[in-house]
């Protein structure tokens, strides 16, 4: 039978761990609610501006934009992986890194030069552990990514794509579908020619059947709207990743708290049995001592 004092000490340690995991669960829950509000607020805007660009591209006008046109060149591609700066969030980081690894291998089979950029310490350490060179790392994003922080990254990718230094950009992130479903996905953000393949739940606004009057010109409108659409889509990826991270951490800490409760319950039962056995032995020793004295 285990020592009662050792069991009591272990039970106290598990109780302290339970307090920590419970606190982390509450913090993740509060952050999740704020992050979800921001993600949901951006969803309608992202869908609408994407739909506008799709309608403009299919409106029958001869005006084109280079961000919408697919390229035959297979020279340069880039992959951006969005992970977290911290762990203790279940399989969140592992899932997105594995999805990014698969797409990275596919791109290397097709393109001559593939550069990898990673957001988050966990993703950076994971790829470096695998011996994969990371071109650019971003460590300043927390649970509240701001558009002002994402815009410089988007502008850099836009400049490289427009100048011909980049032929394709893929982003690996955890997509927020609902509070009960998040999925690690990889989407091609540049070129934006695959806008017709948007999500099935996007709003039906008439599509290419809408009639547009361009003022001052279709060229100037597309020049503003198309890059804005890319910036918003990239920002939405960061927002989805942030809210998915908090959900994953909330679930992981909830499971850890429940496991701690089960362990405390089992340790308490074992401790009680050990304590009863110890008391019984002490009583038997006292009875034996009394019998020895009476003889």
C-alpha positions in Angstrom: 0.0 0.0 0.0 1.3 3.4 -0.9 2.4 5.8 1.8 -0.4 8.0 2.9 1.8 11.1 3.3 3.2 10.7 -0.3 -0.4 10.3 -1.6 -1.5 13.4 0.2 1.4 15.4 -1.2 0.7 14.2 -4.7 -3.0 15.1 -4.3 -2.1 18.6 -3.3 0.1 19.0 -6.4 -2.7 17.8 -8.7 -5.0 20.3 -7.0 -2.6 23.1 -7.7 -2.4 22.0 -11.3 -6.2 22.0 -11.5 -6.3 25.6 -10.3 -3.9 26.6 -13.1 -5.7 24.7 -15.9 -9.0 26.1 -14.7 -7.7 29.6 -14.7 -6.2 29.2 -18.2 -9.6 27.8 -19.4 -11.4 30.9 -18.1 -8.8 33.2 -19.8 -9.1 31.3 -23.1 -12.9 31.5 -22.9 -12.8 35.3 -22.4 -10.3 35.7 -25.2 -12.3 33.4 -27.5 -15.5 35.5 -27.1 -13.6 38.7 -28.1 -11.8 37.0 -31.0 -15.0 35.4 -32.3 -16.8 38.8 -32.3 -13.9 40.2 -34.4 -13.9 37.3 -36.8 -17.6 37.3 -37.2 -17.6 41.0 -37.8 -15.1 40.7 -40.6 -16.8 37.8 -42.3 -19.7 39.7 -43.8 -17.3 42.4 -45.1 -14.9 39.8 -46.6 -17.7 38.0 -48.4 -19.1 41.2 -49.8 -15.9 42.7 -51.1 -15.0 39.3 -52.6 -18.4 39.1 -54.3 -18.0 42.6 -55.7 -14.6 41.7 -57.2 -16.1 38.5 -58.6 -19.0 40.4 -60.2 -16.7 43.0 -61.6 -14.4 40.4 -63.1 -17.4 38.7 -64.7 -19.3 41.8 -65.7 -18.4 41.5 -69.3 -16.0 44.4 -69.4 -12.7 44.0 -71.1 -10.8 45.5 -68.2 -8.5 43.0 -66.4 -6.4 43.1 -63.3 -3.1 41.2 -63.0 -4.1 40.0 -59.5 -7.0 38.1 -61.0 -5.1 36.5 -63.9 -3.5 33.1 -63.4 0.1 32.7 -64.5 1.8 29.9 -66.4 5.1 30.6 -64.8 6.4 28.1 -62.3 9.4 29.9 -61.0 8.5 31.5 -57.7 5.9 30.5 -55.1 5.5 31.4 -51.4 3.8 29.7 -48.5 2.7 31.5 -45.3 1.9 29.3 -42.3 -0.1 30.8 -39.4 0.6 29.2 -36.0 0.6 30.3 -32.4 3.2 31.8 -30.1 2.2 29.6 -27.2 1.4 25.9 -26.8 -1.1 24.2 -24.5 -3.7 24.3 -27.2 -4.1 20.7 -28.2 -3.4 19.8 -31.8 -3.8 23.4 -33.1 -0.2 24.0 -34.0 0.6 20.4 -35.1 -2.4 20.3 -37.5 -1.6 23.6 -39.3 2.1 22.7 -39.5 1.4 19.3 -41.1 -1.0 20.9 -43.6 1.6 23.5 -44.4 4.3 20.8 -44.8 2.1 18.9 -47.3 1.5 22.0 -49.4 5.2 22.9 -49.2 6.2 19.5 -50.6 3.6 19.9 -53.4 4.9 23.4 -54.3 8.5 22.2 -54.4 7.5 19.6 -56.9 6.0 22.2 -59.2 7.9 25.5 -58.7 11.6 26.2 -59.0 11.8 28.4 -55.9 9.6 28.2 -52.9 9.9 30.5 -49.9 8.4 29.7 -46.5 7.1 32.4 -44.1 5.8 31.5 -40.7 3.8 33.4 -38.1 4.2 32.1 -34.5 7.0 30.7 -32.4 5.5 27.2 -32.4 5.5 27.0 -36.2 9.0 28.4 -36.4 10.5 26.0 -34.0 8.6 23.1 -35.6 9.9 23.8 -39.1 13.5 24.5 -37.9 13.4 21.2 -36.0 12.5 19.5 -39.3 15.5 21.2 -40.9 13.4 23.4 -43.2 14.6 26.9 -43.9 12.2 29.7 -43.0 12.5 32.9 -45.1 10.6 35.2 -42.8 9.2 34.8 -39.3 6.5 36.9 -37.6 6.4 36.8 -33.8 4.4 39.9 -32.9 0.9 38.5 -33.5 -1.1 37.6 -30.4 -4.8 36.8 -29.8 -5.8 40.2 -31.3 -4.2 40.6 -34.7 -4.8 44.1 -36.0 -5.3 45.1 -39.6 -2.4 47.6 -39.3 -0.1 44.7 -38.4 -1.2 42.5 -41.3 -1.3 45.2 -44.0 2.5 45.6 -44.4 2.8 41.8 -44.9 0.0 41.9 -47.5 1.6 44.9 -49.3 4.9 43.0 -49.5 3.3 40.0 -51.1 1.3 42.3 -53.5 4.5 44.1 -54.5 6.3 40.9 -55.2 3.4 39.5 -57.2 2.9 42.6 -59.3 6.6 43.0 -60.0 6.8 39.3 -61.1 9.0 38.1 -58.2 6.1 35.9 -57.0 3.8 33.8 -59.1 1.7 32.2 -56.3 0.9 32.6 -52.6 -0.6 30.0 -50.4 -1.7 30.5 -46.8 -2.0 27.6 -44.3 -4.1 28.5 -41.3 -6.9 27.1 -39.1 -10.3 28.1 -40.6 -13.0 29.1 -38.1 -16.2 27.4 -39.3 -18.2 27.5 -36.1 -17.5 27.3 -32.4 -17.6 23.5 -32.6 -15.6 23.1 -35.8 -12.3 24.4 -36.9 -10.2 23.0 -39.7 -6.6 23.4 -40.8 -6.7 24.4 -44.5 -4.4 25.8 -47.2 -5.8 28.3 -49.5 -4.3 30.1 -52.6 -4.7 33.8 -52.1 -2.6 35.0 -55.1 -3.6 35.1 -57.8 -7.2 35.9 -56.9 -8.6 34.2 -60.1 -10.3 31.5 -58.1 -12.9 33.8 -56.6 -15.7 31.9 -58.2 -14.8 28.9 -56.0 -15.7 30.7 -52.8 -17.4 29.0 -49.9 -20.8 27.5 -50.5 -22.3 29.6 -47.7 -21.4 32.9 -49.3 -24.3 35.2 -50.0 -25.9 35.1 -53.4 -26.0 38.6 -54.7 -26.8 38.0 -58.3 -23.2 37.5 -59.4 -22.3 38.4 -63.0 -25.9 39.3 -63.9 -25.5 42.7 -62.1 -25.2 45.7 -64.3 -22.4 48.1 -63.3 -21.8 51.7 -64.2 -18.1 52.6 -63.6 -17.3 56.1 -62.4 -14.8 57.4 -63.0 -13.6 54.2 -64.8 -13.5 50.5 -64.4 -9.7 50.5 -64.3 -9.5 52.9 -61.3 -12.1 51.0 -59.4 -10.5 47.6 -59.9 -7.1 49.1 -59.0 -8.5 50.0 -55.6 -10.9 47.1 -54.9 -8.9 44.1 -56.0 -5.8 44.8 -53.7 -8.2 45.7 -50.9 -9.9 42.3 -51.4 -6.6 40.5 -51.0 -5.6 42.5 -47.8 -9.0 41.7 -46.3 -8.8 38.0 -47.1 -5.3 37.7 -45.6 -6.5 39.6 -42.5 -9.4 37.2 -42.2 -7.0 34.3 -42.2 -5.2 35.8 -39.2 -8.5 36.4 -37.4 -9.7 32.8 -38.0 -6.4 31.5 -36.7 -6.6 33.6 -33.5 -10.2 32.5 -32.6 -9.4 28.9 -33.5 -6.3 29.0 -31.2 -8.4 30.2 -28.3 -11.0 27.5 -28.9 -8.3 24.8 -29.0 -6.7 26.1 -25.8 -10.1 26.4 -24.1 -11.0 22.8 -25.0 -7.5 21.5 -24.0 -7.6 23.2 -20.6 -11.1 22.0 -20.0 -10.0 18.4 -20.6 -6.9 18.9 -18.4 -9.1 20.2 -15.6 -11.5 17.3 -15.9 -8.6 14.8 -15.9 -7.2 16.5 -12.8 -10.5 16.1 -11.1 -10.6 12.4 -11.9 -7.0 12.0 -10.7 -7.8 13.8 -7.4 -10.8 11.5 -6.9 -8.7 8.4 -7.4 -5.9 9.7 -5.3 -8.4 10.5 -2.5 -9.8 7.0 -2.6 -6.3 5.5 -2.5 -5.3 7.9 0.3 -8.3 6.9 2.4 -7.5 3.2 2.0 -3.9 3.8 2.9 -4.8 5.9 5.9 -7.3 3.3 7.1 -4.7 0.6 6.7 -2.2 2.7 8.6 -4.7 3.3 11.5 -5.4 -0.4 11.6 -1.8 -1.2 11.9 -1.3 1.3 14.7 -4.3 -0.1 16.6 -2.9 -3.6 16.2 0.5 -2.5 17.5 -1.2 -0.9 20.5 -3.2 -4.1 21.2 -0.1 -6.1 20.8 1.8 -3.9 23.2 -1.1 -4.1 25.8 -1.1 -7.9 25.6 2.6 -8.0 26.1 2.4 -5.8 29.2 -0.5 -7.9 30.6 1.6 -11.0 30.3 
